[in-house]
Amino acid sequence: MSIKCFYYGVSKQLEDTFQATLNLAETYNWFHAMKILVTGAAGFIGFHVCKRLLERGERVIGLDNLNNYYDVSLKLSRLALLEPFEEFSFIKADLSDRAAMEELFATVEFDRVVNLAAQAGVRYSIQNPHAYIESNIVGFLNILEGCRHYGVKHLVYASSSSVYGANETLPFSVHDNVDHPLSLYAASKKANELMAHTYSNLYNLPTTGLRFFTVYGPWGRPDMALFLFTDAILNNKPIKVFNYGKHRRDFTFIDDIVEGIIRTLDHVAEPNPEWSGLKPDPGSSKAPWRVYNIGNNSPVELMDYIEALEGQLGRSAIKEFLPLQPGDVPDTCADVDQLMEDVHYKPETTVQEGIKRFVAWYREYYPTQVSDAERKSHP
Ligand SMILES: NC(=O)c1ccc[n+]([C@@H]2O[C@H](COP(=O)([O-])OP(=O)(O)OC[C@H]3O[C@@H](n4cnc5c(N)ncnc54)[C@H](O)[C@@H]3O)[C@@H](O)[C@H]2O)c1
């Protein structure tokens, strides 16, 4: 809805100036700025979400414990880009610190919460299971409690495509049951959806869970394939190609994920009036609770993803072919019909375009590494 102004007895020029100001106010949301807590603000997705919210004029409180699961300097560089925004403040805290979280919610009145902080990664959950219970379960409970006690109007939180686990019916639909996770990471994300449902039911807290499908792009995560492959290819080291390169992933570009998060954040979860306990739909509820897939709906075989990267880097990878890793699923593909129906949106960025933008960022962020590697291969 656009704001229009009508003034009587003022010149057309003045009227145009007023209207332009109102249009700006509307664009930047000056009248409606919300106070939003974004957890995992120094992380890959959290950083991009904070930036988008700040650009549209919201007041953002970013929280992160800056843990060393991967290079902390990358997290600090992301934060450095958020700091210039006047409406941004940062809190270093751990979600699992109950006292700190209680104090935060008691001190700041948040309109909305976007919970992206978590221990991510399927493979690491095999080495360090406790990290997943502390951040993803205990931490998430602290978020739910804060939202419940301090009247937050909408909680949006990260789930994952990994909840589909052993399901083989593609594309993965939010209307299918997801009761067979293959890793503790996946189980922790499914547990979040269940925990959120109880709070939506008991306390009428609107909650929306977002199942992201393999997110990639600028400022990405160094533990993920695209980052690892780029580094190895530039340094003439072999890349590990699991499942002999045969698995297909619904790789989703970061800007598409952010658009999906913002749209669902603005679309406060409501009860589904058609929901029935006699034939319970797993994707909605009689409580204000929803889950959505955010994925490209266009899976790409790993070998094609690697080929697109080789094309952008202008050099070939040395490939070490290996079997599927424990905990990994062979194929993913998101059914995004529900997202389309409710928020009129579907990710569109192709892997070719997304990888091009990732490589452009990588070359700018790691110029020495790129030029050293290029010097070594073309002395
Ligand atoms: N990137 C993907 O492909 C993907 C796919 C599916 C789901 N997800 C989920 O999306 C969310 C964001 O993922 P990401 O890729 O940005 O990961 P990320 O690791 O880059 O970001 C997570 C951030 O949370 C912080 N964090 C972790 N535990 C914390 C705690 N206990 N307290 C406070 N801060 C803590 C970390 O320091 C990090 O900066 C996660 O919940 C992840 O599980 C990501």
The ligand as an ORCA input file, in Angstrom:
! r2SCAN-3c Opt
* xyz 0 1
  N      24.267    -22.333      4.897
  C      23.440    -23.335      4.590
  O      23.543    -23.956      3.513
  C      22.323    -23.708      5.534
  C      21.423    -24.711      5.110
  C      20.395    -25.077      5.972
  C      20.248    -24.457      7.182
  N      21.147    -23.506      7.581
  C      20.955    -22.884      8.890
  O      20.937    -21.474      8.720
  C      21.497    -20.842      9.882
  C      22.626    -19.913      9.481
  O      23.620    -20.698      8.817
  P      24.959    -20.069      8.228
  O      25.275    -20.832      7.003
  O      24.850    -18.603      8.204
  O      25.980    -20.531      9.359
  P      27.138    -19.713     10.101
  O      27.891    -20.720     10.903
  O      27.890    -18.888      9.119
  O      26.322    -18.758     11.062
  C      25.883    -19.122     12.336
  C      26.395    -18.065     13.314
  O      25.850    -18.385     14.583
  C      26.846    -18.193     15.572
  N      26.533    -19.123     16.663
  C      26.622    -20.464     16.677
  N      26.253    -20.948     17.873
  C      25.915    -19.887     18.630
  C      25.460    -19.727     19.955
  N      25.295    -20.776     20.770
  N      25.215    -18.488     20.425
  C      25.386    -17.392     19.634
  N      25.844    -17.483     18.371
  C      26.102    -18.712     17.879
  C      28.168    -18.522     14.884
  O      29.261    -17.839     15.494
  C      27.912    -18.041     13.460
  O      28.414    -16.739     13.258
  C      21.913    -21.979     10.809
  O      20.876    -22.189     11.719
  C      22.055    -23.157      9.883
  O      21.874    -24.366     10.565
  C      22.183    -23.111      6.785
*
